[in-house]
């Protein structure tokens, strides 16, 4: 058996049935001239009727791209191959991918098997595609679509001997995604690619999927998402101009959260833990405790700001919001505990200052009485001993009362110091236990959703 060689002539590529490794899944691709004829004997490609230019001239002689092939509706089969997914953006709610998609239909006016039964297919570039009628299957839900040019447009039109046409594009698309950030960063995303015949409704073309509608090239992966599944559907969409067949590809992604544990959750753990160190510092070291608490709060606020900048403004609460607000609440509660202990100490100091002021005023007044009384009553010798003894007793009573107040102040100071120590000791255990309980609920709830 002699197979026709691969030849290039005037932008036309002619080959045998081995075409880019694609599987011939459509019934249109199985034509009676494929293998049986080639097994019968040699083919003479030098005959005038078998030359490519003569074939194209013959089949395009009375061809009009404005005339729709018969019978109606024209069956059109579609398939897509996902070559790569380069980005899934949370800010724009879209994903960017490189895909091949193909449309296959039958146009009996383009049959050339009776002219050259040896040739298995004819392949053309995009220049010949503009001369033929096509169902104009396109992506209707994309934000941006661009045909790759490397360097020429990546468009392949393959013509079979029985008139079957295979039109293939390699395009980069940016399509919308449905993202619910309630579980962020444990969320998932659903993205869609929607195909329609833009020019013809259900009365003219019948668009459907091939037996294997979607193929994903091995190795397609994203840095922060995992592609879980790809499913297809078909339904009829109603417009004002009529009904159109719609084919949809639904891609489901799951976010990989290990990155976020290292970059978001771990630093917040450190900030919360640092704020608890203040419970181990003496309550008298107020500046050191304030510095720890305020620095932890500031660092956590800075981290939260960075997270918000990387997310779109949504009106609902996300999982990361609950985490950050709770961590801020724990740090702020540690500052409130410090304020409470410091306030109790401040009240004691104010009472002490008031007591010392009264005592100093009393002592100064008593001292001022001695010279005044001696100058005014220097002649009263008989009354002097009695009054001196009375004044001495009053001074002794005042001194005893002052000593008693000082002892009360000292005992209260010790008591308040013990109270602050007890509050710090209780907080040192209560805060971590509460935070641990919150962690158990948080991770159990969101990792099992």
Secondary structure as UniProt FT lines:
FT   STRAND          7..9
FT   TURN            10..11
FT   STRAND          12..15
FT   TURN            20..21
FT   HELIX           27..29
FT   TURN            32..33
FT   TURN            36..40
FT   TURN            45..46
FT   HELIX           48..50
FT   HELIX           52..59
FT   TURN            60..62
FT   TURN            65..66
FT   STRAND          74..89
FT   TURN            90..93
FT   STRAND          94..106
FT   HELIX           108..110
FT   TURN            113..115
FT   TURN            117..118
FT   STRAND          121..124
FT   HELIX           126..129
FT   TURN            130..131
FT   STRAND          137..139
FT   STRAND          142..147
FT   STRAND          155..160
FT   TURN            161..162
FT   STRAND          164..179
FT   HELIX           181..183
FT   TURN            184..185
FT   STRAND          188..197
FT   TURN            202..204
FT   STRAND          205..216
FT   TURN            218..219
FT   STRAND          225..239
FT   TURN            240..241
FT   STRAND          242..255
FT   HELIX           258..260
FT   HELIX           261..265
FT   HELIX           266..276
FT   HELIX           277..280
FT   TURN            283..284
FT   HELIX           286..309
FT   HELIX           319..376
FT   TURN            377..379
FT   HELIX           381..447
//
